[in-house]
Amino acid sequence: MLGPTAPGRPFFHITNQKLKMRTLIFAVCFLAGTSLLAQENNVVELGLEECINTALDRNISLKQARNNEIIAESNRLQSIMNFFPTLSAGINYDYFFGNFFDTNAARQVSETTNSSNPNLSSSVVLFNGFSNHHQLRQRKQELVAATENTKSTRQNIESLILSSYLTVILDKENIKIAKERVELLQAQLDREKKRESVGVGSLESVYNFQGQLANQKLTLVNLENTLKRDLLTLFQAMNLDLAGKDYVVKPYAVDESELLLEEQPYEILLEEILTKAPALKAAESSFEASRYQLKSARAQRLPTVSAFGRVGSNYSSNGARNPSTGEYEPNATFSEQIEYNEFQYVNFSLSIPIFTRFQTSNNIQTSKVTMANAELDVASAINTMTNLVQSVYLDLVSAQQTYKSAKENLEATSQTFEFMKKRFETGNTDFYTYLESLNNKNRAELELVNAKYSIVFRQKILELYSSSELAKN
């Protein structure tokens, strides 16, 4: 014998086996832990705040609205620059062949001549019917409209995400109720099977519970499919890349004490929302911009007064005449000729439009129609916002009333169900009476959940539109 080991086997053989086994177990645990960690790293939890922020960061329409702001600001800056004079510098270098009169040399020449005319020019519009002033005001209003449109786009995104997010939360609550019903029916089915097996139950009750359980499982599957579809809608609204990530929507904490808080009177709330609504402000600013656009178009019928000035000089390879001595210097250098031939030139011009092929009239007519449409946009924005507030406010009041009734109804149906459950289990009532009480309880639960999240959604919408910012939960 070789100690505690089997005959003929050395002790170190078992030790090596244990070492290998421990190494294998360690490797499996390490890989499992790494896999679990990788899975956890791929799980991203999304609350309402994360959903909104992600959507705002990724939304294409919002990015386009911000780009339009940049364009509007650039146009406003350009309208300010239109008041300043232009300034340009120029120089040319020319070759002349044959006979011509050289103004620099003040004589007729027949040889090849090189010449240059460096200059610095400036022009400014002194009066154009105040068109520049009207255009500046137009661009300022367009910038305000672009800024408010960005806010409106942001508001619409937050509203969309809020609706999609709470729909997903409501789906989860409905699934939770459906699962509880499945568990209850499964427990009752197991109980009836045991009772039937010992001869105190009936196959009818077993079949009834089997049918109801199968029907409820189908309902659960449909609810889970609805949840998947609504989750996809939410993720698409956020422009999420679903590859390689597992996104989980976190539950929303509802403060029960705030569900039945009274809102401001409808008229006061509507006035407050209309005062702050960025969509309405954008429409109003666009209307103001169109008014100035019409004034600018009408100014095109007035005369334009402009001033032009130039400082320059000339050079010729034939030389130049010295203005101080009056003598011709055929070998005058470039710098000397620039000094000799320096000149200043100022011009004032008046342009009176007489016939512009009806272009001015067409611009005025187009501007009138643009202003009329802008005015209709203001009326449309008011109607849209008013209808929205009316619907949301009415739905909120109705949901609060439904919530009160559903809460009382759930308490009553729960008590009735517990009573009927005990009677059914003791054989004092039939299956259909028991099932009716269960259905009543589940309907009350669904009504309560739907009313609760309907209140939350309407409150958040009114909060969003009255404050232009959604408080995060």
VEXDREN-2710 file (C-alpha; in Angstrom, 1 decimal):
% VEXDREN-2710
k/r/px/py/pz
1/MET/0.0/0.0/0.0
2/LEU/1.1/3.5/-0.8
3/GLY/-0.8/5.4/1.8
4/PRO/-4.4/6.5/1.2
5/THR/-4.2/6.3/-2.5
6/ALA/-5.2/3.3/-4.6
7/PRO/-2.6/0.5/-5.0
8/GLY/-0.1/1.2/-7.6
9/ARG/-0.9/5.0/-8.0
10/PRO/1.5/7.6/-6.6
11/PHE/0.2/10.4/-4.3
12/PHE/1.3/13.2/-6.6
13/HIS/-1.0/11.9/-9.3
14/ILE/-4.1/12.7/-7.3
15/THR/-2.6/16.0/-6.3
16/ASN/-2.1/16.9/-10.0
17/GLN/-5.7/15.9/-10.7
18/LYS/-7.0/18.2/-7.9
19/LEU/-4.8/21.0/-9.2
20/LYS/-6.2/20.6/-12.7
21/MET/-9.7/20.4/-11.5
22/ARG/-9.3/23.6/-9.4
23/THR/-7.7/25.4/-12.4
24/LEU/-10.6/24.3/-14.6
25/ILE/-13.2/25.5/-12.1
26/PHE/-11.4/28.8/-11.8
27/ALA/-11.3/29.3/-15.6
28/VAL/-15.0/28.4/-15.9
29/CYS/-15.9/30.9/-13.1
30/PHE/-13.6/33.6/-14.6
31/LEU/-15.2/33.1/-18.1
32/ALA/-18.7/33.1/-16.6
33/GLY/-17.9/36.3/-14.7
34/THR/-16.5/37.9/-17.7
35/SER/-19.5/37.0/-19.8
36/LEU/-21.8/38.3/-17.1
37/LEU/-19.9/41.5/-16.9
38/ALA/-20.0/41.9/-20.6
39/GLN/-23.7/41.3/-20.6
40/GLU/-24.1/43.9/-17.8
41/ASN/-22.0/46.4/-19.8
42/ASN/-24.3/45.9/-22.8
43/VAL/-27.4/46.6/-20.7
44/VAL/-28.4/50.3/-20.8
45/GLU/-31.2/51.4/-18.5
46/LEU/-33.3/54.3/-19.8
47/GLY/-35.5/56.5/-17.6
48/LEU/-37.6/59.4/-18.9
49/GLU/-34.8/61.8/-18.6
50/GLU/-32.3/59.6/-20.5
51/CYS/-34.9/59.0/-23.2
52/ILE/-35.5/62.7/-23.7
53/ASN/-31.9/63.6/-23.6
54/THR/-30.9/60.9/-26.1
55/ALA/-33.7/61.9/-28.5
56/LEU/-32.7/65.6/-28.3
57/ASP/-29.0/64.6/-29.0
58/ARG/-29.9/62.4/-32.0
59/ASN/-32.9/64.0/-33.6
60/ILE/-32.3/65.1/-37.1
61/SER/-35.1/67.6/-37.3
62/LEU/-33.7/69.4/-34.2
63/LYS/-30.3/69.5/-35.8
64/GLN/-31.8/71.0/-38.9
65/ALA/-33.6/73.6/-36.9
66/ARG/-30.4/74.6/-35.1
67/ASN/-28.7/74.9/-38.5
68/ASN/-31.5/77.2/-39.7
69/GLU/-30.7/79.3/-36.6
70/ILE/-27.1/79.6/-37.8
71/ILE/-28.3/80.6/-41.3
72/ALA/-30.7/83.2/-39.8
73/GLU/-28.0/84.7/-37.7
74/SER/-25.7/84.9/-40.7
75/ASN/-28.4/86.6/-42.7
76/ARG/-28.9/89.1/-39.9
77/LEU/-25.2/89.9/-39.8
78/GLN/-25.1/90.4/-43.5
79/SER/-28.1/92.8/-43.4
80/ILE/-26.0/94.9/-40.9
81/MET/-23.0/94.8/-43.2
82/ASN/-25.1/96.1/-46.1
83/PHE/-24.9/99.6/-44.5
84/PHE/-21.1/99.6/-44.8
85/PRO/-19.2/100.6/-47.9
86/THR/-17.4/98.1/-50.1
87/LEU/-13.7/98.1/-50.4
88/SER/-11.6/96.4/-53.2
89/ALA/-8.1/96.6/-54.5
90/GLY/-7.1/95.8/-58.1
91/ILE/-4.1/95.8/-60.3
92/ASN/-3.5/94.8/-63.9
93/TYR/-0.6/94.3/-66.2
94/ASP/-1.2/94.9/-69.9
95/TYR/0.7/94.5/-73.2
96/PHE/0.1/96.8/-76.2
97/PHE/1.2/96.2/-79.7
98/GLY/1.1/98.6/-82.6
99/ASN/0.3/102.3/-82.7
100/PHE/-1.7/103.9/-79.9
101/PHE/-1.6/107.1/-77.8
102/ASP/0.1/106.5/-74.5
103/THR/-1.5/108.8/-71.9
104/ASN/1.3/108.3/-69.4
105/ALA/3.9/109.4/-71.9
106/ALA/1.5/111.9/-73.5
107/ARG/2.6/110.9/-77.0
108/GLN/1.8/108.6/-79.9
109/VAL/3.9/105.4/-79.7
110/SER/4.4/102.4/-82.0
111/GLU/6.5/100.0/-80.0
112/THR/5.4/97.2/-77.7
113/THR/4.3/98.7/-74.4
114/ASN/3.9/97.3/-70.9
115/SER/1.4/99.1/-68.6
116/SER/-0.2/98.7/-65.2
117/ASN/-3.0/100.4/-63.3
118/PRO/-3.1/99.7/-59.5
119/ASN/-6.1/101.1/-57.7
120/LEU/-8.2/101.0/-54.5
121/SER/-12.0/101.4/-54.9
122/SER/-14.9/101.9/-52.5
123/SER/-18.7/102.3/-53.0
124/VAL/-21.6/102.9/-50.6
125/VAL/-25.4/103.2/-51.0
126/LEU/-26.5/106.5/-49.5
127/PHE/-30.2/106.0/-50.0
128/ASN/-32.3/103.2/-51.4
129/GLY/-35.8/103.9/-50.0
130/PHE/-34.8/102.5/-46.6
131/SER/-34.7/99.0/-48.1
132/ASN/-31.6/98.1/-46.1
133/HIS/-33.4/99.2/-42.9
134/HIS/-36.5/97.1/-43.7
135/GLN/-34.3/94.2/-44.6
136/LEU/-32.4/94.4/-41.3
137/ARG/-35.7/94.3/-39.3
138/GLN/-36.8/91.4/-41.5
139/ARG/-33.7/89.4/-40.7
140/LYS/-34.0/90.1/-37.0
141/GLN/-37.5/88.7/-37.0
142/GLU/-36.4/85.7/-39.0
143/LEU/-33.8/85.0/-36.5
144/VAL/-36.4/85.1/-33.7
145/ALA/-38.6/82.8/-35.7
146/ALA/-35.8/80.4/-36.2
147/THR/-34.9/80.4/-32.5
148/GLU/-38.5/79.8/-31.5
149/ASN/-38.9/77.1/-34.1
150/THR/-35.9/75.3/-32.6
151/LYS/-37.7/75.5/-29.2
152/SER/-40.9/74.3/-30.7
153/THR/-39.1/71.3/-32.4
154/ARG/-37.5/70.5/-29.0
155/GLN/-40.9/70.7/-27.4
156/ASN/-42.5/68.3/-29.9
157/ILE/-39.7/65.8/-29.5
158/GLU/-40.1/65.9/-25.7
159/SER/-43.9/65.4/-26.1
160/LEU/-43.4/62.5/-28.5
161/ILE/-40.9/60.8/-26.2
162/LEU/-43.1/61.3/-23.2
163/SER/-46.0/59.7/-24.9
164/SER/-44.0/56.8/-26.2
165/TYR/-42.2/56.3/-22.8
166/LEU/-45.5/56.3/-20.8
167/THR/-47.1/53.9/-23.3
168/VAL/-44.3/51.4/-22.7
169/ILE/-44.7/51.8/-18.9
170/LEU/-48.4/51.3/-19.2
171/ASP/-47.8/48.2/-21.3
172/LYS/-45.5/46.8/-18.6
173/GLU/-48.2/47.5/-15.9
174/ASN/-50.8/45.6/-18.0
175/ILE/-48.4/42.7/-18.5
176/LYS/-47.8/42.6/-14.7
177/ILE/-51.6/42.4/-14.1
178/ALA/-51.9/39.7/-16.8
179/LYS/-49.0/37.6/-15.2
180/GLU/-50.6/37.8/-11.8
181/ARG/-53.9/36.5/-13.4
182/VAL/-52.0/33.7/-15.1
183/GLU/-50.3/32.8/-11.8
184/LEU/-53.6/32.8/-10.0
185/LEU/-55.3/30.7/-12.6
186/GLN/-52.4/28.3/-12.6
187/ALA/-52.6/27.9/-8.8
188/GLN/-56.3/27.3/-9.0
189/LEU/-55.8/24.8/-11.8
190/ASP/-53.2/22.9/-9.8
191/ARG/-55.6/22.9/-6.8
192/GLU/-58.5/21.6/-8.8
193/LYS/-56.3/18.8/-10.3
194/LYS/-55.3/17.7/-6.8
195/ARG/-58.9/17.8/-5.6
196/GLU/-60.1/15.8/-8.7
197/SER/-57.3/13.2/-8.2
198/VAL/-58.5/12.5/-4.7
199/GLY/-62.2/12.4/-5.7
200/VAL/-63.4/15.6/-4.1
201/GLY/-63.2/17.8/-7.3
202/SER/-64.6/17.6/-10.8
203/LEU/-63.2/17.4/-14.3
204/GLU/-65.4/20.2/-15.3
205/SER/-63.6/22.6/-13.0
206/VAL/-60.3/21.4/-14.2
207/TYR/-61.3/21.9/-17.9
208/ASN/-62.7/25.3/-17.0
209/PHE/-59.5/26.5/-15.4
210/GLN/-57.4/25.0/-18.3
211/GLY/-59.5/27.0/-20.8
212/GLN/-59.3/30.2/-18.9
213/LEU/-55.5/29.7/-18.3
214/ALA/-54.9/29.1/-22.0
215/ASN/-57.0/32.2/-22.9
216/GLN/-55.1/34.3/-20.4
217/LYS/-51.7/33.1/-21.7
218/LEU/-52.8/34.2/-25.2
219/THR/-53.7/37.6/-23.8
220/LEU/-50.3/37.8/-22.1
221/VAL/-48.5/36.9/-25.3
222/ASN/-50.5/39.7/-27.2
223/LEU/-49.6/42.2/-24.5
224/GLU/-45.9/41.3/-24.7
225/ASN/-46.0/41.7/-28.5
226/THR/-47.7/45.1/-28.0
227/LEU/-44.9/46.0/-25.6
228/LYS/-42.2/45.0/-28.1
229/ARG/-43.9/47.1/-30.8
230/ASP/-44.2/50.1/-28.5
231/LEU/-40.6/49.7/-27.4
232/LEU/-39.5/49.8/-31.0
233/THR/-41.6/52.9/-31.5
234/LEU/-39.8/54.6/-28.5
235/PHE/-36.3/53.5/-29.7
236/GLN/-37.0/54.7/-33.2
237/ALA/-38.2/58.1/-31.9
238/MET/-34.8/58.2/-30.0
239/ASN/-32.9/57.2/-33.2
240/LEU/-31.1/54.5/-31.2
241/ASP/-28.8/52.0/-32.7
242/LEU/-30.1/48.7/-31.4
243/ALA/-27.1/46.6/-32.5
244/GLY/-24.9/45.3/-29.6
245/LYS/-27.0/46.9/-26.8
246/ASP/-29.8/45.7/-24.6
247/TYR/-32.0/48.7/-23.7
248/VAL/-34.2/48.4/-20.7
249/VAL/-36.8/51.1/-19.9
250/LYS/-36.9/51.8/-16.2
251/PRO/-40.2/52.1/-14.3
252/TYR/-41.7/55.5/-13.7
253/ALA/-42.2/56.5/-10.1
254/VAL/-45.7/58.0/-9.8
255/ASP/-46.5/60.3/-6.9
256/GLU/-50.0/59.2/-5.9
257/SER/-50.5/62.4/-4.0
258/GLU/-50.1/64.6/-7.1
259/LEU/-52.6/62.7/-9.3
260/LEU/-55.6/64.5/-8.0
261/LEU/-54.1/68.0/-7.7
262/GLU/-56.3/70.6/-9.2
263/GLU/-55.0/72.4/-12.3
264/GLN/-55.4/76.2/-12.9
265/PRO/-58.7/77.3/-14.5
266/TYR/-58.8/76.5/-18.1
267/GLU/-58.8/80.2/-19.3
268/ILE/-55.8/81.1/-17.2
269/LEU/-53.9/78.0/-18.3
270/LEU/-54.7/78.6/-21.9
271/GLU/-53.5/82.2/-21.8
272/GLU/-50.3/81.2/-20.0
273/ILE/-49.5/78.6/-22.7
274/LEU/-50.3/80.9/-25.6
275/THR/-48.0/83.5/-24.1
276/LYS/-45.1/81.1/-23.9
277/ALA/-45.8/78.8/-26.9
278/PRO/-42.7/78.8/-29.1
279/ALA/-44.6/77.7/-32.2
280/LEU/-46.9/80.7/-31.8
281/LYS/-43.9/83.0/-31.3
282/ALA/-42.3/81.6/-34.4
283/ALA/-45.4/82.2/-36.4
284/GLU/-45.8/85.8/-35.1
285/SER/-42.1/86.6/-35.8
286/SER/-42.4/85.2/-39.4
287/PHE/-45.5/87.4/-39.9
288/GLU/-43.5/90.5/-38.7
289/ALA/-40.6/89.5/-41.0
290/SER/-43.1/89.3/-44.0
291/ARG/-44.3/92.8/-43.2
292/TYR/-40.8/94.2/-43.5
293/GLN/-40.2/92.1/-46.6
294/LEU/-43.2/93.9/-48.2
295/LYS/-41.8/97.3/-47.2
296/SER/-38.4/96.4/-48.6
297/ALA/-40.1/95.3/-51.9
298/ARG/-42.0/98.6/-52.1
299/ALA/-38.8/100.5/-51.5
300/GLN/-37.5/99.2/-54.9
301/ARG/-39.7/101.7/-56.6
302/LEU/-37.8/104.6/-55.1
303/PRO/-34.6/106.1/-56.5
304/THR/-31.2/104.9/-55.3
305/VAL/-28.3/107.3/-54.5
306/SER/-24.8/105.9/-54.4
307/ALA/-21.3/107.2/-54.0
308/PHE/-18.2/105.7/-55.6
309/GLY/-14.5/106.6/-55.0
310/ARG/-11.2/105.4/-56.3
311/VAL/-7.5/106.0/-55.6
312/GLY/-5.1/104.8/-58.2
313/SER/-2.1/105.4/-60.5
314/ASN/-0.7/104.3/-63.8
315/TYR/2.6/102.9/-65.2
316/SER/3.9/102.6/-68.7
317/SER/7.1/101.1/-70.1
318/ASN/7.3/104.2/-72.3
319/GLY/8.0/106.4/-69.3
320/ALA/5.9/109.3/-67.9
321/ARG/5.9/113.1/-67.7
322/ASN/7.0/114.6/-64.4
323/PRO/4.2/116.8/-63.2
324/SER/6.6/119.0/-61.1
325/THR/8.9/119.9/-64.0
326/GLY/6.6/119.2/-66.9
327/GLU/9.5/117.2/-68.6
328/TYR/9.1/113.8/-70.2
329/GLU/11.2/111.1/-68.4
330/PRO/11.4/108.0/-70.7
331/ASN/13.3/106.0/-68.0
332/ALA/11.0/106.8/-65.0
333/THR/10.9/103.8/-62.7
334/PHE/7.7/102.0/-61.6
335/SER/7.6/103.7/-58.2
336/GLU/8.3/107.1/-59.7
337/GLN/5.5/106.7/-62.2
338/ILE/3.1/105.6/-59.4
339/GLU/3.9/108.8/-57.7
340/TYR/3.7/111.0/-60.8
341/ASN/0.3/109.5/-62.0
342/GLU/-1.5/109.2/-58.7
343/PHE/-5.2/110.3/-58.9
344/GLN/-8.3/110.4/-56.7
345/TYR/-11.8/109.9/-58.2
346/VAL/-15.2/110.5/-56.6
347/ASN/-18.6/109.8/-58.2
348/PHE/-22.2/110.3/-57.1
349/SER/-25.0/108.6/-59.0
350/LEU/-28.7/108.6/-58.9
351/SER/-30.7/105.7/-60.3
352/ILE/-34.4/106.1/-60.9
353/PRO/-36.3/102.9/-61.8
354/ILE/-38.6/103.5/-64.7
355/PHE/-39.4/100.1/-66.2
356/THR/-38.1/96.9/-64.5
357/ARG/-40.2/94.5/-66.6
358/PHE/-42.7/94.4/-63.8
359/GLN/-40.1/92.7/-61.5
360/THR/-40.8/95.2/-58.7
361/SER/-44.5/94.8/-59.0
362/ASN/-44.2/91.0/-58.9
363/ASN/-41.9/91.2/-55.8
364/ILE/-44.5/93.4/-54.1
365/GLN/-47.4/91.0/-55.0
366/THR/-45.4/88.0/-53.9
367/SER/-44.6/89.7/-50.6
368/LYS/-48.3/90.5/-50.0
369/VAL/-49.2/86.9/-50.4
370/THR/-46.3/85.8/-48.2
371/MET/-47.6/88.2/-45.5
372/ALA/-51.2/86.9/-45.9
373/ASN/-50.0/83.3/-45.5
374/ALA/-47.9/84.3/-42.5
375/GLU/-50.9/85.8/-40.9
376/LEU/-52.9/82.6/-41.5
377/ASP/-50.0/80.7/-39.9
378/VAL/-50.4/82.7/-36.8
379/ALA/-54.1/81.9/-36.7
380/SER/-53.4/78.3/-37.3
381/ALA/-50.8/78.2/-34.5
382/ILE/-53.4/79.7/-32.1
383/ASN/-56.0/77.2/-33.2
384/THR/-53.7/74.2/-32.9
385/MET/-52.4/75.2/-29.4
386/THR/-56.0/76.0/-28.2
387/ASN/-57.3/72.6/-29.5
388/LEU/-54.4/70.9/-27.8
389/VAL/-54.9/72.5/-24.5
390/GLN/-58.7/71.9/-24.6
391/SER/-58.2/68.2/-25.4
392/VAL/-55.5/67.6/-22.8
393/TYR/-57.3/69.6/-20.1
394/LEU/-60.6/67.8/-20.7
395/ASP/-58.8/64.4/-20.8
396/LEU/-57.0/65.2/-17.6
397/VAL/-60.2/66.1/-15.7
398/SER/-61.9/63.0/-17.1
399/ALA/-58.9/60.8/-16.1
400/GLN/-58.9/62.2/-12.6
401/GLN/-62.6/61.4/-12.2
402/THR/-62.0/57.9/-13.7
403/TYR/-59.1/57.4/-11.3
404/LYS/-61.3/58.2/-8.2
405/SER/-64.0/55.8/-9.4
406/ALA/-61.5/53.1/-10.4
407/LYS/-59.8/53.3/-7.1
408/GLU/-63.1/52.8/-5.2
409/ASN/-64.1/50.1/-7.7
410/LEU/-60.9/48.2/-7.3
411/GLU/-61.3/48.1/-3.5
412/ALA/-64.8/46.8/-3.8
413/THR/-64.1/44.2/-6.5
414/SER/-61.0/43.0/-4.6
415/GLN/-63.0/42.4/-1.5
416/THR/-65.7/40.6/-3.6
417/PHE/-63.1/38.5/-5.3
418/GLU/-61.5/37.4/-2.1
419/PHE/-64.9/36.5/-0.7
420/MET/-65.9/34.6/-3.9
421/LYS/-62.6/32.8/-4.0
422/LYS/-63.1/31.4/-0.5
423/ARG/-66.7/30.4/-1.3
424/PHE/-65.5/28.7/-4.5
425/GLU/-62.7/26.8/-2.7
426/THR/-65.2/25.6/-0.1
427/GLY/-67.7/24.6/-2.8
428/ASN/-70.3/27.2/-2.0
429/THR/-70.4/28.9/-5.4
430/ASP/-69.9/27.9/-9.0
431/PHE/-67.0/28.5/-11.3
432/TYR/-68.7/31.1/-13.4
433/THR/-69.5/33.3/-10.4
434/TYR/-65.9/33.0/-9.3
435/LEU/-64.6/33.8/-12.8
436/GLU/-66.9/36.9/-13.0
437/SER/-65.6/38.3/-9.8
438/LEU/-62.0/37.7/-11.0
439/ASN/-62.8/39.5/-14.3
440/ASN/-64.3/42.4/-12.5
441/LYS/-61.2/42.7/-10.3
442/ASN/-58.9/42.6/-13.3
443/ARG/-60.9/45.2/-15.2
444/ALA/-60.8/47.5/-12.2
445/GLU/-57.0/47.1/-12.0
446/LEU/-56.6/47.9/-15.7
447/GLU/-58.9/50.9/-15.4
448/LEU/-57.0/52.2/-12.4
449/VAL/-53.6/51.8/-14.1
450/ASN/-54.8/53.4/-17.4
451/ALA/-56.3/56.3/-15.5
452/LYS/-53.2/56.8/-13.4
453/TYR/-50.8/57.0/-16.4
454/SER/-53.4/59.1/-18.4
455/ILE/-53.3/61.6/-15.6
456/VAL/-49.5/61.6/-15.5
457/PHE/-49.2/62.1/-19.3
458/ARG/-51.7/65.0/-19.4
459/GLN/-50.1/66.7/-16.4
460/LYS/-46.6/66.4/-18.0
461/ILE/-47.9/67.7/-21.3
462/LEU/-49.5/70.8/-19.7
463/GLU/-46.3/71.3/-17.7
464/LEU/-44.3/71.1/-20.8
465/TYR/-46.3/73.6/-22.8
466/SER/-46.9/76.0/-19.9
467/SER/-43.2/76.2/-18.8
468/SER/-41.5/75.3/-22.2
469/GLU/-39.4/72.8/-20.2
470/LEU/-40.3/69.3/-19.0
471/ALA/-39.4/68.5/-15.4
472/LYS/-37.6/65.2/-15.3
473/ASN/-38.4/62.3/-13.0
END
